[in-house]
């Protein structure tokens, strides 16, 4: 079910799929979604909520998976992937496709005033607290990042705090 504010700005070149299983996709007022952003309900029954005045830049892919919550005034740079879902793969006697998806690690929560740099990946179970910054090319794979921390790399490391 799509709920898009009439005060959101969505590029005609963005691709937002509606759910066939009842997942909600909520895009609040002031949100800007650039060209070539893909929003896809897949891998779970979680909702995707993008709160007011957040920006999703070109080439970013957002899966609903086990739930994705993006707070207010969040900046997500180009070519990021936010995937609150993981494929099951443990059994060698069953194909990965047949195994489907792993149990949820809690989805992804991104609080207010966060900046995620270009080409970053955020995975299931990640919590990015208020005011945090994730440097370009970083991978957040289930960690909880502290408020106003500046993080980078893989594994993700605290570099400093915003002043």
MOGI-V861929 format. One record per residue. N is the residue number from 0. RES is the residue in three letters. SS is DSSP state (A for helix, B for strand, O for the rest). PHI is phi in degrees with one decimal (NA if undefined). OMEGA is omega in whole degrees, 0 to 359 (999 if undefined). Layout:
# MOGI-V861929
n/res/ss/phi/omega
N/RES/SS/PHI/OMEGA
N/RES/SS/PHI/OMEGA
This chain:
# MOGI-V861929
n/res/ss/phi/omega
0/UNK/O/NA/180
1/UNK/B/-92.3/173
2/UNK/B/-129.2/183
3/UNK/B/-115.3/179
4/UNK/O/-61.3/176
5/UNK/O/-71.6/177
6/UNK/O/-102.3/173
7/UNK/O/-88.1/178
8/UNK/B/-114.7/183
9/UNK/B/-117.5/178
10/UNK/O/-60.6/175
11/UNK/O/-65.1/180
12/UNK/O/-95.7/173
13/UNK/O/-79.5/181
14/UNK/B/-122.7/180
15/UNK/B/-113.7/180
16/UNK/O/-87.3/174
17/UNK/O/-84.2/181
18/UNK/O/-77.6/173
19/UNK/O/-100.4/182
20/UNK/O/-115.7/175
21/UNK/O/96.5/176
22/UNK/O/-60.9/177
23/UNK/O/-93.3/171
24/UNK/B/-120.0/185
25/UNK/B/-118.0/179
26/UNK/B/-121.3/187
27/UNK/O/-83.3/180
28/UNK/O/-61.1/176
29/UNK/O/82.6/177
30/UNK/O/-70.7/175
31/UNK/B/-119.2/177
32/UNK/B/-118.7/187
33/UNK/O/-78.9/178
34/UNK/O/-61.4/174
35/UNK/O/66.0/169
36/UNK/O/-82.9/178
37/UNK/B/-116.5/173
38/UNK/B/-116.4/188
39/UNK/B/-133.3/172
40/UNK/O/-73.5/181
41/UNK/O/-159.9/170
42/UNK/O/84.0/179
43/UNK/O/168.6/182
44/UNK/O/-113.7/181
45/UNK/O/-75.6/178
46/UNK/O/-89.7/173
47/UNK/B/-115.9/180
48/UNK/B/-126.1/175
49/UNK/B/-113.9/185
50/UNK/O/-82.4/190
51/UNK/O/-53.7/170
52/UNK/O/61.6/176
53/UNK/O/-96.5/183
54/UNK/B/-121.0/176
55/UNK/B/-116.5/187
56/UNK/O/-88.5/187
57/UNK/O/-49.2/174
58/UNK/O/83.4/181
59/UNK/O/-79.6/178
60/UNK/B/-118.8/178
61/UNK/B/-119.7/174
62/UNK/B/-100.1/178
63/UNK/O/-77.2/176
64/UNK/O/42.7/182
65/UNK/O/-93.5/177
66/UNK/O/112.5/180
67/UNK/B/-137.8/179
68/UNK/B/-118.0/178
69/UNK/B/-111.5/185
70/UNK/O/-75.0/180
71/UNK/O/-79.4/173
72/UNK/O/57.0/178
73/UNK/O/-93.8/177
74/UNK/B/-113.4/176
75/UNK/B/-117.1/185
76/UNK/O/-73.7/186
77/UNK/O/-64.7/169
78/UNK/O/63.7/175
79/UNK/O/-90.7/174
80/UNK/B/-126.8/175
81/UNK/B/-117.8/188
82/UNK/B/-128.7/178
83/UNK/O/-82.5/185
84/UNK/O/-162.3/177
85/UNK/O/-139.7/175
86/UNK/B/-72.7/171
87/UNK/O/-78.4/184
88/UNK/O/-147.6/192
89/UNK/O/-64.9/183
90/UNK/O/-84.5/176
91/UNK/O/-79.9/183
92/UNK/O/-92.4/179
93/UNK/O/-132.4/180
94/UNK/O/-63.8/179
95/UNK/A/-60.6/179
96/UNK/A/-59.6/180
97/UNK/A/-70.7/181
98/UNK/A/-74.0/177
99/UNK/O/68.9/189
100/UNK/B/-122.1/176
101/UNK/O/-73.0/173
102/UNK/O/-60.5/183
103/UNK/O/-64.4/171
104/UNK/O/-101.2/175
105/UNK/O/110.0/181
106/UNK/O/76.2/179
107/UNK/B/-125.2/175
108/UNK/B/-122.1/175
109/UNK/B/-120.1/182
110/UNK/O/-79.0/185
111/UNK/O/-66.2/171
112/UNK/O/59.4/179
113/UNK/O/-105.8/174
114/UNK/B/-123.1/176
115/UNK/B/-110.9/184
116/UNK/O/-72.0/184
117/UNK/O/-53.6/174
118/UNK/O/64.3/178
119/UNK/O/-88.8/179
120/UNK/B/-126.1/178
121/UNK/B/-123.7/187
122/UNK/B/-113.5/183
123/UNK/O/-49.3/178
124/UNK/O/91.3/182
125/UNK/O/-79.4/174
126/UNK/B/-129.3/178
127/UNK/B/-112.0/186
128/UNK/O/-74.6/185
129/UNK/O/-49.3/173
130/UNK/O/78.5/181
131/UNK/O/-72.2/176
132/UNK/B/-125.2/176
133/UNK/B/-115.1/183
134/UNK/O/-65.5/179
135/UNK/O/-53.1/176
136/UNK/O/76.6/182
137/UNK/O/-85.2/176
138/UNK/B/-125.0/176
139/UNK/B/-109.0/187
140/UNK/O/-119.2/175
141/UNK/O/102.4/179
142/UNK/O/-80.7/171
143/UNK/B/-108.3/181
144/UNK/B/-94.9/185
145/UNK/O/-70.5/176
146/UNK/O/-56.7/175
147/UNK/O/62.9/174
148/UNK/B/-79.9/174
149/UNK/B/-109.4/188
150/UNK/B/-121.4/175
151/UNK/B/-161.4/171
152/UNK/O/94.9/174
153/UNK/O/-149.1/6
154/UNK/O/-68.7/182
155/UNK/O/-65.5/181
156/UNK/B/-130.4/174
157/UNK/B/-72.5/180
158/UNK/B/-95.6/181
159/UNK/B/-170.1/175
160/UNK/B/-114.1/172
161/UNK/O/-63.1/182
162/UNK/O/-87.2/999
